[in-house]
């Protein structure tokens, strides 16, 4: 079945008659470079908005490559090559064509204007009124490559490198109470016009001393705008709201702060000890009304995000000096936005560089494990891994291990996303995918920097894992984290990534798998008897003599019964026999049989049960956190916990 042509679609939708289509086709013979839609518009037979809707809905708009070929700017061979490069690099076709020097910037702008039936305007020698700067936020304009160039009453002509989406245009019109007339211009012209316009419209900046926030190490600056919304955004009341919300989270040692839009207000929850909790902020957050958007916008400004973009997710970061009791320190925050039913939700990750332990002795690992780790780290070389799911404390352990091997006579380097803890003497690099600095690319660069010790924040893919193993093979000490259920799963994960068994066996020195278990509150602990169902899961009968302790809840633990967390872990330092087993590409069941059952090494479950016996946590909390496979393993070992 053939695809309907644009004329047929216009007739089917009642926008024109067949007779009018015939008239336009007859007229079009005199203008072969014009499309039927353009001819119908010029004849006044169809409105541009109606035509655009049909073209976009049915994907009937002219393709850029077709326009370039029709105008003899490029040939089909160059187009096909540019399409292949564009697909490989995930870039726009127009940008690729310019990069390959197949077309000039002016050619691209003219063709985009033709493609979207918009006027092309050159901005050179154009006089810009300084008042236009108030029509658009400078960051937003730069992000979307647009600039206001002319205003008549409430109609503002905006030059853009590429047509904005209709919803975005409507947002601009609604926010500024204007009507936007789009035109197409060259990117270089738009950039120069932005520099001229926003330098005229910018007033003297001042530091926000009350909030004392920073962008990537420098003081945050207010941005001038004539809108009422921006006035509310920059108001002292909004700043105080943010400060209070954040300070409550930092003082409670929250890992994340969740700002969730609800009808008429805002819900704020804090992730403390791995659980979301509602803490007392002293604020009437449920009745903020219109102030919610001002608060969200202020955080976006601090992160240098687009405050006009409320539909797409955005990510950013900012820095804040906080006073915790008598100590003032700098805390980094990473922000993620998401559009939801009643507005935008924000999740603020607290990256407290001062909160990470820098020595293994304060992590809470069993003494026997810590001694074994110290012995291996004292003669380092090869691959050292810390494994577990997200939020299990891998980074803290990894940094502590790195601090142990970092010595004045050695060069120690790390690549992280983001840098969570500044270590003295360590050359630390941060991942920035936007500029092409991935884990793999930075690690490749490290190999030319003559390092002794290298830490990678996380092995996320086959490329970075392969580079890490090869670096370990050449005598470097390589440390990283991996998301696996247990220690031996690290080998299976590497095999799945395509790493050769011989490489794994030659480099693997240590794997530490861990989870974080909540510790029962010291102030409200009580003895209790677990129910039969929970006892049975641990192969315990109802007559078990295991005494359990739990927190019943008090104001000091926010009535959760828990205060703080500590790791439960299992350590695998491979023996020669176990390394030989890797050559057989074993599955995890077979490898754990050899390492933990026949080798009689303590597992995470053993470590957790020791915590329960010492009255540090409850059996139910251990059951929540422990891998289910280890309960079955306990039964296979035939061990009955005392």
C-alpha positions as CSV (number, residue, x, y, z in Angstrom):
1,X,0.0,0.0,0.0
2,X,1.5,3.3,-1.1
3,X,2.0,6.2,1.4
4,X,-0.4,9.1,0.8
5,X,1.1,12.2,-0.7
6,X,0.9,15.6,1.1
7,X,-1.9,16.8,-1.3
8,X,-4.1,13.8,-0.5
9,X,-3.5,14.2,3.3
10,X,-4.5,17.9,3.1
11,X,-7.7,17.0,1.2
12,X,-8.5,14.1,3.6
13,X,-8.2,16.5,6.6
14,X,-10.5,19.1,4.9
15,X,-7.8,21.8,4.7
16,X,-8.0,22.2,0.9
17,X,-10.1,20.8,-2.0
18,X,-8.8,18.7,-4.8
19,X,-9.5,21.6,-7.2
20,X,-7.2,23.9,-5.1
21,X,-4.5,21.2,-5.2
22,X,-4.8,21.1,-9.0
23,X,-4.5,24.9,-9.2
24,X,-1.4,24.8,-7.0
25,X,0.2,22.0,-9.0
26,X,-0.3,24.0,-12.2
27,X,1.3,27.1,-10.6
28,X,4.1,25.0,-9.3
29,X,5.3,24.1,-12.8
30,X,6.7,27.7,-13.0
31,X,8.6,27.2,-9.7
32,X,10.1,23.7,-9.7
33,X,12.2,24.2,-6.5
34,X,9.1,25.0,-4.4
35,X,7.1,22.3,-2.8
36,X,3.4,21.8,-3.1
37,X,2.9,22.9,0.5
38,X,4.9,26.1,0.0
39,X,2.9,26.9,-3.2
40,X,-0.4,26.4,-1.3
41,X,0.8,28.7,1.4
42,X,1.8,31.5,-1.0
43,X,-1.5,31.2,-2.7
44,X,-3.2,31.7,0.6
45,X,-5.0,28.3,0.4
46,X,-3.6,26.8,3.6
47,X,-2.3,28.2,6.9
48,X,1.4,27.6,7.9
49,X,0.4,26.0,11.3
50,X,-2.0,23.6,9.6
51,X,0.5,22.6,7.0
52,X,3.3,22.1,9.6
53,X,1.0,19.9,11.7
54,X,0.3,17.6,8.7
55,X,4.0,17.5,7.6
56,X,5.2,16.6,11.1
57,X,2.4,14.2,11.9
58,X,2.9,12.2,8.8
59,X,6.7,12.8,8.4
60,X,6.3,14.4,5.1
61,X,8.7,17.3,5.6
62,X,11.5,17.5,3.0
63,X,14.7,15.9,4.1
64,X,17.8,18.0,4.4
65,X,19.9,15.8,2.2
66,X,17.3,15.9,-0.6
67,X,17.3,19.8,-0.5
68,X,21.1,19.9,-0.7
69,X,21.2,17.5,-3.6
70,X,18.4,19.3,-5.4
71,X,20.3,22.6,-5.1
72,X,23.5,20.9,-6.4
73,X,25.3,21.7,-3.1
74,X,26.4,18.1,-2.6
75,X,26.1,14.8,-4.5
76,X,24.6,11.5,-3.3
77,X,28.0,9.9,-2.5
78,X,28.9,12.8,-0.1
79,X,25.4,12.6,1.5
80,X,25.7,8.8,2.1
81,X,29.1,9.2,3.6
82,X,27.9,12.1,5.9
83,X,24.8,10.0,6.9
84,X,27.1,7.1,7.9
85,X,29.4,9.4,10.0
86,X,26.4,11.1,11.5
87,X,24.9,7.8,12.6
88,X,28.2,6.6,14.0
89,X,28.9,9.8,16.0
90,X,25.2,10.3,16.9
91,X,25.4,13.9,15.6
92,X,23.0,16.0,13.4
93,X,23.5,15.6,9.7
94,X,24.0,19.3,9.2
95,X,26.8,19.5,11.8
96,X,28.5,16.5,10.2
97,X,28.3,18.0,6.7
98,X,30.0,21.1,8.0
99,X,32.6,19.1,9.9
100,X,33.4,17.2,6.7
101,X,33.7,20.5,4.8
102,X,31.0,19.3,2.4
103,X,28.9,22.5,2.9
104,X,29.3,26.0,4.3
105,X,27.4,27.2,7.4
106,X,25.3,29.5,5.2
107,X,24.2,26.6,2.9
108,X,23.0,24.7,6.0
109,X,21.0,27.7,7.3
110,X,19.3,28.3,3.9
111,X,18.4,24.6,3.6
112,X,16.9,24.5,7.1
113,X,14.9,27.6,6.3
114,X,13.6,25.9,3.1
115,X,12.9,22.6,5.0
116,X,10.7,24.4,7.6
117,X,9.4,27.1,5.3
118,X,10.8,29.9,7.4
119,X,12.5,33.1,6.4
120,X,16.3,33.2,6.4
121,X,17.8,36.3,8.1
122,X,21.4,37.4,8.3
123,X,22.3,39.1,11.6
124,X,25.5,40.8,10.6
125,X,25.4,44.6,11.1
126,X,22.0,44.3,12.7
127,X,21.3,46.8,15.5
128,X,19.9,45.2,18.6
129,X,17.8,47.0,21.2
130,X,19.1,46.4,24.7
131,X,15.5,45.8,25.9
132,X,15.3,42.6,24.0
133,X,17.6,41.0,26.6
134,X,14.6,40.8,29.0
135,X,12.7,38.5,26.6
136,X,14.8,35.5,27.2
137,X,17.2,34.0,29.7
138,X,20.8,34.1,28.5
139,X,21.5,30.4,29.5
140,X,18.4,29.2,27.8
141,X,19.2,31.2,24.6
142,X,22.7,29.8,24.4
143,X,21.5,26.3,25.1
144,X,19.0,26.4,22.3
145,X,20.9,28.6,19.9
146,X,18.3,31.3,19.7
147,X,18.3,35.1,20.1
148,X,15.6,37.8,20.0
149,X,16.3,40.4,17.3
150,X,13.2,42.5,16.9
151,X,10.1,43.5,18.9
152,X,6.9,45.2,17.8
153,X,4.4,45.4,20.6
154,X,4.1,41.9,21.9
155,X,5.5,40.2,18.8
156,X,9.1,39.2,19.1
157,X,11.1,37.9,16.1
158,X,13.6,35.3,17.3
159,X,16.5,34.0,15.2
160,X,17.3,30.3,15.7
161,X,19.7,27.8,14.2
162,X,17.0,25.1,14.2
163,X,13.3,25.5,14.7
164,X,12.2,24.9,18.3
165,X,9.6,22.4,19.2
166,X,6.1,23.8,19.3
167,X,5.7,23.1,23.0
168,X,8.9,25.0,23.8
169,X,7.8,27.9,21.8
170,X,4.5,28.0,23.6
171,X,6.4,27.9,26.9
172,X,8.4,30.9,25.9
173,X,5.3,32.8,24.8
174,X,3.5,32.0,28.0
175,X,6.4,32.9,30.2
176,X,7.1,36.2,28.5
177,X,3.5,37.0,27.5
178,X,4.7,37.5,23.9
179,X,4.1,36.0,20.5
180,X,7.2,34.5,18.9
181,X,8.0,34.9,15.2
182,X,10.7,32.4,14.3
183,X,13.3,33.0,11.6
184,X,16.4,31.0,10.7
185,X,20.0,32.3,10.9
186,X,23.5,31.0,11.0
187,X,24.9,29.7,14.3
188,X,27.9,32.0,14.2
189,X,25.7,35.0,13.7
190,X,23.4,33.9,16.6
191,X,26.4,33.5,18.9
192,X,27.7,37.0,18.1
193,X,24.3,38.5,18.5
194,X,23.9,36.8,21.9
195,X,27.3,38.2,23.1
196,X,26.2,41.7,22.0
197,X,22.7,41.5,23.4
198,X,23.3,39.9,26.8
199,X,26.4,42.0,27.5
200,X,24.2,45.1,27.0
201,X,21.4,43.6,29.2
202,X,23.6,42.3,32.0
203,X,23.7,44.3,35.2
204,X,26.4,44.1,37.9
205,X,26.5,40.7,39.5
206,X,26.8,40.2,43.3
207,X,27.6,37.1,45.4
208,X,24.7,35.4,47.2
209,X,26.3,35.7,50.6
210,X,23.3,34.6,52.5
211,X,23.1,31.2,50.8
212,X,26.8,30.9,50.1
213,X,26.4,28.5,47.2
214,X,28.9,28.0,44.4
215,X,29.1,26.6,40.8
216,X,31.9,24.2,40.4
217,X,34.2,26.0,42.8
218,X,33.2,29.6,42.0
219,X,30.4,31.8,43.6
220,X,27.0,31.5,42.1
221,X,25.8,34.6,40.3
222,X,22.3,36.0,40.0
223,X,21.0,36.4,36.5
224,X,19.0,39.4,35.5
225,X,15.5,39.1,34.1
226,X,12.5,41.3,34.0
227,X,10.0,38.6,34.8
228,X,8.1,38.3,38.1
229,X,9.0,34.6,38.2
230,X,12.7,35.4,38.3
231,X,12.2,38.0,41.0
232,X,10.5,35.3,43.1
233,X,13.3,32.9,42.2
234,X,16.0,35.3,43.5
235,X,14.0,36.4,46.6
236,X,15.6,35.9,50.1
237,X,12.6,33.9,51.1
238,X,13.3,31.3,48.3
239,X,17.0,31.2,49.2
240,X,16.1,30.6,52.9
241,X,13.7,27.7,51.9
242,X,16.4,26.0,50.0
243,X,19.0,26.5,52.7
244,X,16.7,25.1,55.4
245,X,15.8,22.0,53.3
246,X,19.4,21.3,52.5
247,X,20.7,21.9,56.0
248,X,18.2,19.4,57.5
249,X,19.5,16.8,55.1
250,X,23.2,17.4,55.7
251,X,22.8,17.4,59.5
252,X,20.8,14.1,59.3
253,X,23.6,12.6,57.2
254,X,21.1,12.0,54.3
255,X,22.5,10.6,51.1
256,X,19.6,12.0,49.0
257,X,17.0,14.8,49.4
258,X,13.8,14.2,47.4
259,X,11.7,17.3,46.5
260,X,8.4,16.0,45.2
261,X,5.7,18.2,43.8
262,X,2.3,17.6,45.2
263,X,-1.0,19.4,44.7
264,X,-0.6,22.9,46.2
265,X,2.8,22.4,47.7
266,X,5.9,20.3,48.1
267,X,6.8,17.0,49.8
268,X,10.4,16.7,51.0
269,X,11.8,13.3,52.0
270,X,15.3,12.4,53.0
271,X,17.1,9.1,52.4
272,X,18.8,8.3,55.7
273,X,20.4,4.9,56.4
274,X,19.0,3.7,53.0
275,X,15.3,4.5,53.8
276,X,13.2,7.5,52.8
277,X,12.1,9.5,55.8
278,X,10.1,12.7,56.5
279,X,12.2,14.9,58.8
280,X,11.1,18.0,60.7
281,X,12.1,21.1,58.6
282,X,10.2,23.7,60.4
283,X,8.6,24.8,57.1
284,X,5.0,24.7,55.9
285,X,5.9,22.9,52.7
286,X,2.4,21.5,52.0
287,X,1.1,25.0,51.3
288,X,3.8,26.7,49.2
289,X,1.5,27.2,46.2
290,X,3.2,29.1,43.4
291,X,6.5,29.3,45.4
292,X,7.3,25.7,44.5
293,X,8.3,26.6,40.9
294,X,10.4,29.5,42.2
295,X,12.2,27.1,44.5
296,X,12.8,24.6,41.7
297,X,13.9,27.3,39.4
298,X,16.4,28.7,41.9
299,X,18.0,25.3,42.3
300,X,18.2,25.0,38.5
301,X,19.9,28.4,38.3
302,X,22.5,27.2,40.9
303,X,23.1,24.2,38.7
304,X,23.2,26.3,35.5
305,X,20.2,24.3,34.1
306,X,17.5,25.6,31.7
307,X,14.8,27.0,33.9
308,X,12.3,27.2,31.0
309,X,12.7,23.5,30.3
310,X,10.1,21.7,32.5
311,X,9.3,18.6,30.5
312,X,12.6,16.9,29.8
313,X,14.8,15.5,32.6
314,X,18.0,17.5,33.4
315,X,21.1,16.9,35.4
316,X,23.4,19.4,37.1
317,X,25.4,20.1,40.3
318,X,26.2,22.9,42.7
319,X,28.3,23.5,45.8
320,X,27.4,24.9,49.1
321,X,29.2,25.9,52.3
322,X,27.4,24.5,55.2
323,X,27.8,24.9,59.0
324,X,27.3,21.6,60.8
325,X,27.4,22.3,64.5
326,X,30.7,24.3,64.9
327,X,32.3,23.1,61.6
328,X,32.0,24.9,58.3
329,X,32.7,22.8,55.2
330,X,32.0,22.6,51.5
331,X,29.5,20.0,50.3
332,X,28.8,19.1,46.7
333,X,25.3,18.3,45.5
334,X,24.2,16.5,42.3
335,X,20.7,17.3,41.0
336,X,18.3,15.4,38.8
337,X,14.9,16.7,37.6
338,X,11.9,14.9,36.4
339,X,8.5,16.1,35.2
340,X,5.6,14.5,37.2
341,X,1.8,15.0,37.6
342,X,1.9,18.2,39.7
343,X,5.2,19.7,38.5
344,X,8.9,18.8,38.6
345,X,10.5,16.5,41.1
346,X,14.1,17.1,42.1
347,X,16.4,14.6,43.7
348,X,19.5,16.1,45.3
349,X,22.4,13.7,45.9
350,X,24.5,14.8,48.8
351,X,28.2,14.3,48.0
352,X,29.8,15.1,51.3
353,X,33.5,14.9,50.7
354,X,34.2,15.3,54.3
355,X,31.9,12.4,55.2
356,X,33.9,9.5,53.7
357,X,36.2,7.5,55.9
358,X,39.8,7.6,54.7
359,X,41.1,4.5,56.6
360,X,40.0,0.9,56.6
361,X,40.0,0.9,60.4
362,X,36.9,3.1,60.7
363,X,34.8,1.2,58.1
364,X,33.6,-1.5,60.5
365,X,35.0,-4.5,58.7
366,X,35.7,-7.7,60.8
367,X,39.2,-7.6,62.3
368,X,40.2,-10.9,60.5
369,X,39.2,-9.4,57.1
370,X,40.9,-6.1,57.8
371,X,44.2,-7.9,58.7
372,X,44.0,-10.0,55.5
373,X,43.3,-6.9,53.4
374,X,46.2,-5.0,54.9
375,X,48.6,-7.9,54.1
376,X,47.6,-8.0,50.4
377,X,47.7,-4.2,50.1
378,X,51.2,-4.1,51.6
379,X,52.5,-5.9,48.5
380,X,50.1,-4.5,45.8
381,X,49.9,-5.2,42.1
382,X,47.1,-6.6,40.1
383,X,43.3,-6.2,40.3
384,X,41.5,-5.3,43.6
385,X,37.6,-5.1,43.4
386,X,34.9,-4.0,45.8
387,X,31.5,-5.3,44.7
388,X,27.8,-4.9,45.6
389,X,24.7,-3.1,44.5
390,X,24.2,0.7,44.3
391,X,24.4,2.4,47.7
392,X,26.2,-0.3,49.6
393,X,29.3,1.8,50.5
394,X,31.6,0.5,47.8
395,X,33.1,4.0,47.2
396,X,34.0,4.5,50.9
397,X,35.8,1.1,51.0
398,X,37.5,1.7,47.7
399,X,38.8,5.2,48.8
400,X,40.0,3.7,52.0
401,X,42.0,1.0,50.1
402,X,43.4,3.6,47.8
403,X,44.5,5.7,50.7
404,X,46.3,2.7,52.1
405,X,48.5,2.1,49.0
406,X,49.0,5.8,48.2
407,X,52.6,6.6,49.3
408,X,54.9,9.6,48.6
409,X,57.2,7.7,46.3
410,X,54.4,6.5,44.1
411,X,52.1,8.1,41.5
412,X,48.4,7.4,42.3
413,X,45.6,8.4,39.9
414,X,41.8,8.0,39.9
415,X,39.0,8.5,37.5
416,X,35.6,9.0,39.1
417,X,32.0,10.0,38.3
418,X,31.9,12.3,40.2
419,X,34.8,12.9,42.5
420,X,33.3,12.1,45.9
421,X,36.4,12.4,48.1
422,X,39.5,14.5,47.7
423,X,42.6,12.4,48.6
424,X,45.8,14.2,49.3
425,X,48.5,13.2,46.8
426,X,46.1,11.5,44.4
427,X,45.7,12.9,40.9
428,X,41.9,12.7,40.4
429,X,40.1,13.1,37.1
430,X,36.3,13.4,36.7
431,X,34.2,11.7,33.9
432,X,32.6,14.2,31.5
433,X,30.8,12.4,28.8
434,X,29.6,15.7,27.2
435,X,33.2,16.4,26.1
436,X,34.1,12.8,25.4
437,X,35.9,12.0,28.7
438,X,34.5,8.6,29.5
439,X,36.0,6.1,31.9
440,X,37.7,4.3,29.1
441,X,39.2,7.4,27.5
442,X,40.6,8.8,30.7
443,X,42.0,5.4,31.6
444,X,43.8,5.2,28.2
445,X,45.3,8.6,29.0
446,X,46.4,7.5,32.4
447,X,48.6,4.8,30.8
448,X,50.7,7.6,29.3
449,X,51.1,9.4,32.7
450,X,53.5,6.8,34.3
451,X,51.1,5.8,37.2
452,X,51.8,3.2,39.9
453,X,48.3,2.9,41.3
454,X,45.1,3.5,39.4
455,X,41.5,3.6,40.7
456,X,38.4,3.6,38.5
457,X,35.2,4.6,40.2
458,X,33.3,1.8,38.5
459,X,33.8,-0.8,35.8
460,X,30.6,-0.3,33.8
461,X,31.3,-1.9,30.4
462,X,33.5,-4.3,28.6
463,X,35.9,-1.6,27.3
464,X,36.7,-0.1,30.7
465,X,37.0,-3.7,32.2
466,X,39.3,-4.8,29.5
467,X,41.5,-1.7,29.9
468,X,41.6,-2.3,33.7
469,X,42.7,-5.9,33.3
470,X,45.4,-5.0,30.8
471,X,46.7,-2.3,33.1
472,X,46.9,-4.8,35.9
473,X,48.7,-7.2,33.7
474,X,51.5,-4.7,33.1
475,X,52.3,-4.4,36.8
476,X,50.0,-1.6,37.9
477,X,47.8,-1.7,41.0
478,X,44.3,-1.4,39.7
479,X,41.3,-0.8,42.0
480,X,37.7,-0.5,41.1
481,X,34.1,-1.4,42.0
482,X,31.7,-3.7,40.2
483,X,28.0,-4.2,40.7
484,X,27.5,-7.9,41.6
485,X,25.6,-9.9,44.2
486,X,28.6,-11.5,45.8
487,X,32.4,-11.8,45.6
488,X,32.7,-14.7,43.1
489,X,30.1,-13.1,40.8
490,X,32.9,-10.7,39.8
491,X,34.6,-13.4,37.8
492,X,31.3,-14.4,36.1
493,X,30.7,-10.7,35.2
494,X,34.2,-10.4,33.7
495,X,33.7,-13.6,31.6
496,X,30.3,-12.2,30.4
497,X,32.1,-9.0,29.3
498,X,34.4,-11.1,27.1
499,X,37.5,-10.9,29.3
500,X,39.8,-13.9,28.8
501,X,39.9,-16.3,31.8
502,X,43.8,-16.3,31.6
503,X,43.7,-12.5,32.1
504,X,41.4,-12.7,35.1
505,X,43.4,-15.5,36.7
506,X,46.7,-13.6,36.2
507,X,45.5,-10.3,37.7
508,X,42.8,-11.0,40.3
509,X,44.2,-10.3,43.8
510,X,41.2,-9.5,46.0
511,X,37.4,-9.2,45.9
512,X,35.5,-7.7,48.7
513,X,31.7,-8.0,48.5
514,X,29.5,-5.9,50.9
515,X,26.1,-4.6,51.9
516,X,25.1,-1.9,54.4
517,X,23.0,-3.1,57.3
518,X,21.1,-0.7,59.6
519,X,22.3,-0.7,63.2
520,X,19.6,-0.9,65.9
521,X,19.3,2.4,67.9
522,X,21.3,2.4,71.1
523,X,18.7,4.4,72.9
524,X,15.6,2.3,72.4
525,X,17.0,-1.3,72.0
526,X,14.9,-4.2,73.3
527,X,15.1,-7.9,73.2
528,X,12.5,-9.8,71.1
529,X,11.7,-13.2,69.7
530,X,11.5,-13.4,65.9
531,X,8.5,-15.1,64.5
532,X,8.8,-18.7,63.2
533,X,8.7,-17.8,59.6
534,X,11.8,-15.6,59.9
535,X,13.6,-18.2,61.9
536,X,12.9,-20.9,59.3
537,X,14.5,-18.8,56.5
538,X,17.7,-19.0,58.4
539,X,17.3,-22.8,59.0
540,X,16.4,-22.1,62.7
541,X,13.6,-23.8,64.6
542,X,11.1,-22.2,66.9
543,X,13.1,-23.5,69.9
544,X,16.3,-21.7,68.8
545,X,18.2,-20.0,71.5
546,X,19.2,-17.1,69.3
547,X,18.6,-13.8,71.2
548,X,17.7,-10.9,69.0
549,X,17.6,-7.2,69.7
550,X,15.8,-4.4,67.8
551,X,15.0,-0.7,68.3
552,X,11.4,0.0,69.2
553,X,11.6,3.6,68.0
554,X,12.3,6.9,69.7
555,X,12.8,10.6,68.8
556,X,16.6,10.1,68.5
557,X,16.2,7.7,65.6
558,X,13.1,9.4,64.1
559,X,11.0,6.4,65.4
560,X,12.7,4.0,62.9
561,X,14.4,1.8,65.5
562,X,17.7,2.2,63.6
563,X,20.6,4.7,63.7
564,X,23.5,4.4,61.3
565,X,24.7,1.6,59.1
566,X,27.7,-0.7,59.0
567,X,28.9,-3.1,56.3
568,X,28.6,-6.8,56.2
569,X,31.1,-8.4,53.9
570,X,32.8,-11.4,52.4
571,X,36.4,-11.4,51.4
572,X,37.9,-13.5,48.7
573,X,41.7,-13.6,48.3
574,X,42.0,-16.3,45.6
575,X,44.2,-19.3,46.1
576,X,46.2,-20.9,43.3
577,X,43.6,-23.7,43.1
578,X,40.7,-21.2,42.8
579,X,42.6,-19.2,40.1
580,X,43.0,-22.4,38.1
581,X,39.3,-23.0,38.3
582,X,38.7,-19.7,36.5
583,X,40.3,-21.2,33.3
584,X,37.3,-23.6,33.2
585,X,34.8,-20.7,32.9
586,X,32.8,-21.8,35.9
587,X,29.3,-20.6,36.7
588,X,28.9,-18.7,40.0
589,X,27.4,-21.8,41.8
590,X,30.4,-23.9,41.1
591,X,32.9,-21.2,42.0
592,X,31.1,-20.4,45.3
593,X,31.1,-24.1,46.1
594,X,34.9,-24.2,45.8
595,X,35.6,-20.8,47.5
596,X,33.0,-20.5,50.3
597,X,31.7,-24.0,51.0
598,X,34.8,-26.2,50.4
599,X,37.1,-23.3,51.3
600,X,35.1,-22.6,54.5
601,X,35.4,-18.8,54.1
602,X,32.8,-16.7,56.0
603,X,30.1,-15.2,53.8
604,X,28.2,-12.0,54.1
605,X,25.4,-14.0,55.7
606,X,27.9,-15.3,58.3
607,X,29.0,-11.7,59.0
608,X,25.4,-10.6,59.3
609,X,24.5,-13.3,61.7
610,X,27.4,-12.3,63.9
611,X,25.9,-8.8,64.0
612,X,22.6,-10.3,65.1
613,X,24.2,-12.3,67.8
614,X,26.0,-9.2,69.1
615,X,22.7,-7.4,69.2
616,X,23.7,-4.8,66.6
617,X,20.9,-5.4,64.2
618,X,17.7,-7.5,63.9
619,X,17.1,-10.7,62.0
620,X,14.4,-9.0,59.9
621,X,16.9,-6.3,58.8
622,X,19.5,-8.9,57.8
623,X,16.8,-10.8,55.8
624,X,16.0,-7.6,54.0
625,X,19.5,-6.9,52.9
626,X,21.2,-10.3,52.4
627,X,21.3,-12.0,48.9
628,X,18.6,-14.7,48.8
629,X,21.1,-17.1,47.2
630,X,23.1,-17.1,50.4
631,X,20.2,-18.4,52.4
632,X,20.0,-21.4,50.1
633,X,23.8,-21.7,50.4
634,X,23.5,-21.8,54.2
635,X,21.3,-24.9,53.8
636,X,23.7,-26.6,51.4
637,X,26.5,-26.1,53.8
638,X,24.4,-27.8,56.5
639,X,25.3,-25.1,59.0
640,X,22.8,-24.3,61.7
641,X,23.4,-20.8,63.2
642,X,23.7,-21.0,67.0
